[in-house]
Amino acid sequence: MSAVQGLEMLAAVRPMPGGRVFNFSAGPAAMPLEVLEQLRQDLLDLNGSGIGILEHSHRGPVFDALLAESHAAFMRVAGAGKDWAGLFIPGGATLQFGMLPMNFLPEGGHADYADTGLWTTKAIADAKMVGKVNLTFDGKSCAFSRTPRADEAAPSKGAAYHHWCSNNTVDGTKWSVMPTAADGAWLARDASSDIFAEPLDLSGHGFVYAAAQKNLGPSGMTMVLIRRDLLEKSCRTLPSMLRYDEYEKGESRPNTPNTFGIHVVGLMCRWIEKQGGVKAMERLAAERSDIVLKAIDDSGGFWKAHAERWCQSPINVLFRGPSAAIDAAFVIEAAAHGMDGLAGHRSTGGIRASMYNAMPVAGARALADFMRDFARRRG
Ligand SMILES: Cc1ncc(COP(=O)(O)O)c(C=O)c1O
């Protein structure tokens, strides 16, 4: 079947309310229907103001209130107290790859980085543009099929911070134990693909960032949590848009911010609270990934998981069939059965099921059923 035929069939199969399909995309990713419907309304008229969210001034009273609410909801779900600043920053998580070292990697010093996947490799490359990097773990030798064990990834003396990525979106791995930072230093976490999919453990951290396009809604912006004492240490010689203290001073609007994105993040955080909060999200993630992993285990070796099971991500499940051609056929046929976005990252190939907070358990069941059916027919 060609990709075009696949799309034609997809148009005919709509397994969810509102004519929607199960979207397994790694990000931008599925959002709750309830939030999308609220946004449809808010595009035309935000809170009875007669003006839509895209049209409101970022300095007007309606947006003032919205910004305060979105910020408060984010900080509540994060469980971040007064010691933390929460910032809405444009530019995606990739901007943080450079902004973090530009602000906190001192001249002549160094920072620790654990390399656990494509995104950390990119973060390391950007940090090296700024200063010295010490690798605490190099996952390239095992094709990023695992994260460090408890006795690996030790921090080095004098490092300014230790950067880690808790959930590796491309390879579908997560850390089973949190790393530590050198004496007097702090952890910096890329939580782009698991923020609010479980309770956020801020202990040992000075900095947490997450691209919003997975569990928080809009692409092109990033949530940053930064310990307040570090704000004072932001590099003073950088242009204003690259300084964390400038975002904090300007309430995340040192310039005209992404007003729509800020609204979406607020709605997503309130939706998470309504579902029972991050603990409920964690239970759902485990339920969904167990369903898909069981289909891999039951396939008699037809499907093989990429990640070692002890560090398997409950969010991104990566697997392969007997050949690249079979994987490609699966992705197209799955689309024809109302399951979209299953192709692996372009750097790894294979099949990747990304199941963020908005993915219903029914989506994982539909995928597992189809994996069984496909393996029976092709095995
Ligand atoms: C773990 C992780 N870090 C960073 C990024 C980069 O995010 P962005 O494209 O918003 O810069 C991604 C994107 O998927 C990611 O999954």
The ligand as an SDF file (V2000), in Angstrom:
LIG
                    3D

 16 16  0  0  0  0  0  0  0  0999 V2000
   14.0470   15.0820   25.1620 C   0  0  0  0  0  0  0  0  0  0  0  0
   13.9980   16.1870   24.1500 C   0  0  0  0  0  0  0  0  0  0  0  0
   14.8000   17.2520   24.3040 N   0  0  0  0  0  0  0  0  0  0  0  0
   14.7920   18.2560   23.4290 C   0  0  0  0  0  0  0  0  0  0  0  0
   13.9620   18.2520   22.3240 C   0  0  0  0  0  0  0  0  0  0  0  0
   14.0110   19.4010   21.3400 C   0  0  0  0  0  0  0  0  0  0  0  0
   12.8580   20.1640   21.4510 O   0  0  0  0  0  0  0  0  0  0  0  0
   12.5600   21.3560   20.4510 P   0  0  0  0  0  0  0  0  0  0  0  0
   12.3300   20.7610   19.1010 O   0  0  0  0  0  0  0  0  0  0  0  0
   11.3510   22.0060   21.0260 O   0  0  0  0  0  0  0  0  0  0  0  0
   13.7320   22.2660   20.4460 O   0  0  0  0  0  0  0  0  0  0  0  0
   13.1000   17.1740   22.1260 C   0  0  0  0  0  0  0  0  0  0  0  0
   12.1890   17.1560   20.9720 C   0  0  0  0  0  0  0  0  0  0  0  0
   11.4630   16.2360   20.7180 O   0  0  0  0  0  0  0  0  0  0  0  0
   13.1170   16.1100   23.0700 C   0  0  0  0  0  0  0  0  0  0  0  0
   12.3160   15.0480   22.9260 O   0  0  0  0  0  0  0  0  0  0  0  0
  1  2  1  0
  2  3  1  0
  2 15  2  0
  3  4  2  0
  4  5  1  0
  5  6  1  0
  5 12  2  0
  6  7  1  0
  7  8  1  0
  8  9  2  0
  8 10  1  0
  8 11  1  0
 12 13  1  0
 12 15  1  0
 13 14  2  0
 15 16  1  0
M  END
$$$$
